[in-house]
Amino acid sequence: MIKELDCRKLDCPAPVLQTKQLLEANALSHVRILVDNDAAVENVSRFLTFHGFEISVDSDGISSAVEGIKEAADATIIESAPAFQKSETGGSSQKIMIMISSTQMGREDQELGEKLMISYIKTLKEMGEDLWQLVFVNHGVKLATKDSAVLEEIQALEADKVGILVCGTCLTHLGLMKEKKVGQTTNMLDIVTAMQYADKVINL
């Protein structure tokens, strides 16, 4: 039997949180989550996939239905498992999460600030295995779009197993959802969870 959850008109991260609560409270093998924006489609789909569901999405251009199905034998009540866990890399490396909320470093001189941010991101590879997650929020999401001056550098970091999270609410607000070229579209639940599992959080 399918269980339907209507999350239309809900802001991030409410669709994912309500989906999480539904799965934690019930042993379900078939769910349909109704949402009305692209960020929610990506976030709910990724959350259900993480918990073993096969996903399909049906959209009429106004709202979308994210449908998840898995084997009934696996339809156990889920635990509140985090989406992010520390990699077992060994050694003494720490897990550093960097949250970038702007396209510039500092506030007084925009041109200088943008040059500094570009230089900073191009130098991040020098952190090696300590760099664990890069999270882009607010206008910082522009750095993950097709016109970013550091798109190739961020893509290279992702290829080196650095987690790249890009705020879906921010992309939607700025009209940049279709322009994103790197990373996972994310929500505040993922960001808070990543903070919890990081050894250090740097805010820019």
GIPE-V934446 format. One record per helix or strand. SS is the DSSP state (helix for helix, strand for strand). FROM is the first residue (numbers start at 1). LEN is the number of residues. Records with the same first field share a line. If there is no record, write none. Layout:
SS = FROM-LEN / FROM-LEN
This chain:
strand = 3-4 / 30-6 / 54-6 / 64-6 / 96-5 / 131-6 / 145-1 / 163-5 / 180-1 / 184-3 / 200-4
helix = 14-12 / 38-13 / 72-3 / 110-21 / 138-7 / 151-9 / 168-6 / 177-3 / 188-10
